[in-house]
Amino acid sequence: MKHGFGRTLALAALVLAGSARGAAAQDLPPAKQIVDRYVEAIGKGAATRQNFRHVVAEMTMPSGTMTMDMKFARPNKMVMSVEMPGLGSMHSGYDGARGWSVNPMSGAQVMEGKELEQFARQAEFDASFNLSSHFPSMTTVDRSTANGQPCYRVRMVSAGQDTVHACFDVATGLMSQMQTRQESQMGRMETTVNMLDYKDFGGVKMPTRTVTQVMGQELTTTIKSVSTDPIAPAAFEPPAEVKALMQQPPAPKKN
């Protein structure tokens, strides 16, 4: 009898635990609903009326403060200049088809493979509004906490199998945190980005402060200004040394 009663209690506990898990899962909104709410919260309607974006920001890191100048044009052009203390200038861009970079350490390079794919996604003018297109697989994982506020954590997987975990604030619907793995010239980097202090720029909300943890360091980026005035097409042209590389015939593939 004692053994039978013990087994009954154990079975009841399992049933209750399963029911609790099921109820918790049912309480979580579908991932698409969470993402659609985010898109509306940051100003989907206003974004369609903007064709250019010029962002000036500062990034503070242990070695000093970098100045960043980023220009975007619809649908998918981008150029970025970074002034690094003690190292000089780094430039990168995407002209709608080709990605490139120039920096003091490795000189001029033309992007390819996974690095090009990820940079092209960053250059997309409406990238924040097209999460469902970039990530065909999305699942609400749990209710978590980011930046001291409750959020819904969503696992998003791209067609290329890149996985991103994003947290969306329960109260505002805004994205408060993103965890990613990205390919770079230094190899694969795992990054956590906290989005803070959203402000309105012409009807589009952007986080004016982001705190990034990457490779054991913390980087704080603060937006100084945002303009939506027209930008000349020449601003997105690659520099001469990159154009020279692009005109070279491709290297033969190794067997």
N, C-alpha and C positions, 0 to 999 in steps of 0.2 A: 504493500500500500504506500509506504513512504516513497519508494522509488517511482511508483506511478504518479503520485502527487507532484514529485519533483519534476518529472518529465512534462506534466501538464503545465506547471508554472513556467518552465523554460519555453514551451511552445507558445504560451500566451505572450511571453515577453517578446519573442520573435515576431509574432503577429502584430503586436503593438508598435514595435520598432519599424516594421515594414509599412504600417499604416502612417506613421509619423513621417517617414521618408516620402511616401506618396503624396501626403498632404502638402509637405514643403515644396515638392516639385510642382504641384498644381498651383501653388501660390506665386510661382515665378512667371512673369510675363514672357510671351514668346520673344525670341531674339529679334525678329523682324519688327515687331511692335516697338521694342526699345530703340532700335536703330532709326526707325521712321520718326519717332518722337524727337530724337537727337537732331536729325536733319531739319525738322521744322524749328527746333529751338535755336539753331544757329543762323536761321534766316534764309531758307531755301528760296523764297520768293524774291528777296532783295538781291541775292547772288546772281540771278539771271540777268539783272540789269547792269552788272559790272563786267568789264572786259579786260581790265588791267589792275594790277596790285603791286605797289612798291612798299616794301617793309624794311625799316631800319631797326636793328636790334643790337643789344650788347649781350655777350655771353661771359659770365664770370666763372673762372675755374681756378684751381690751386696755383697755376703758373701765371695768372694775370687775367686781364679782360680783353676779349676779342670784340671787334666791331664787325657786324654783319650787314650786308646790303643785298636784299633779295628782290628781284623783279620777276613778275609773272604776267603772261598774256594768254588769253583764251585762244585755242582750247588747251594747249599743252606745251607752252614755251616757258623756259625759266633760265635765269642766269643769277649766280650768286658770287659775291666777293667777300672774302674774310681777311681782315687784317689781324695777324697773330703777333703778339709781343715777342720780340727777339728772333722771329722766324721769317717775317715778311708777309707777303700776300698770297692767298690761295684763291683760285677762280675755278668755277665749274658751271656747266650749262647744259641745256637740252633744247634743241631747235625744232622739236616735233618729231624727229626721227633718230638723231644721233646725240649721244651724251659724251661729254669731255671734261677734263680737269687739267689744271696747271698749278703745280705747287713747287716750292723751293726744294723739296726732298726728292721727288721723282720726275720733275719736269712735266712736259706735256704728255697726256695720255688720252686715248680714245676708249670709252667704256664699252664693255661687251658682257654677254652672259647675264648672270643674276644681278650683278651690280648695275648694269644698264636697265634691266627690268624694274628694279626697285627705284632707281633715280627717275625713270620715266613716270612712275606712279606719283612720285613727289611733285613732278612738274605739272601734273594734270590740274588745271585751274579749279575744277569742281570736284577734286578728289574727296573732300570731306562729305560731299553730298551724294557720292556714288559708292558708298561702302557695300551696298548689296550687290552691285555689279562686280566689284573687285573681289568680294568674298562670298562666293555662291553657297558656302556652307557656314551657317551661323547657329550657335546653340547657347542658350542661357545656362550658365554653369551653376551659379549660386548668388546669394545676396551677401555682399562683402562690405568692406570699408576701405575708402581711399581718401586721403587728406582729411581724416577725421569725420567724414560724412558717409552715411550708408549709400551703397551703390549696387547695381546689378552687374555682375561680371559675365561677359559674353565672349565665348571662344569663336574666333572667325578664321576660316581657312580659305586661302586663295586657290585659284585654279592651278597655280604652280606649287601648291602645297606649303606655302608660307603660312605660319600660324601666328595669330595675334590675339592676345587677351586684353580686352578693353573693359573698363569700368564706367558705367553711366550713372550719374547722380540720381538717386531716387526722387528727390524733390524737384530738381530743375530739368532733368533729362540730358544735361550737358555731359560730355565725356570728361571724366576727372583723372583717368589714368590709363596708360597703354603700356603693355609689355610685349617686346618684339625681339626677334633674332634677325640680324641683317648681315649680308655679305659686304665686305669692304676690302680695300687694298691691304688691310692688316688682318684679314681673315674674318671669321664669324664673330659678331659682337652681340651679346645679350644686353638689352636696354630696357630700363623702366623710366617712363616719362610721366610726371605729374603735371596736370594742366590746372592753372590757378588764375584767379582774377580776370574772368571773362569781361570784355568790354565790347560795345557796339561801334562798328565802323561802317557807316553808310547802310545800316540795316543788317549787317553780317557780324555775328559775334565771334570773337577770337580770344583765346587765352593770352593775356598780356605778360604772363610769367609762367615759365615751364621749368621744372626742376628735373634734371635727367641724371640717373645713376647708370654709369657705363664704365667697364673696366676698372672698377674699384674707386672711381672718382665721381664727384657730384658737380654738375654743371648747371648754372642758373642762367636762363635766357630771359631778358626783359625787352619787350617791344617798346621802342622809343617813338615811332611814328608809322602811320599807315596812310597811303594815298591811293586813290583809284583814278588818278589823272592818266591820260593817254601816254604810252611809252613808245618811242621811236623804234621801228623794226631793227635798225642797226644795233640796238642794245643787246640783241639776242644772237648776234653773229659770233662764231668762234674766233679766237685770236689767230693771228697769222701762223704761229707755230703748230696750232691744232689743225688748221686747214691743210698745212703741208703734210701732216700725218694722214689725214683723210684722203688725200690724193694718191698716196702710195698704194701699190697693188697689195692685196691681202697676202700674208705669209702662207706658204704651202702647209697643209695639214700634215701632222706626223702620223705615220702608220702605226 
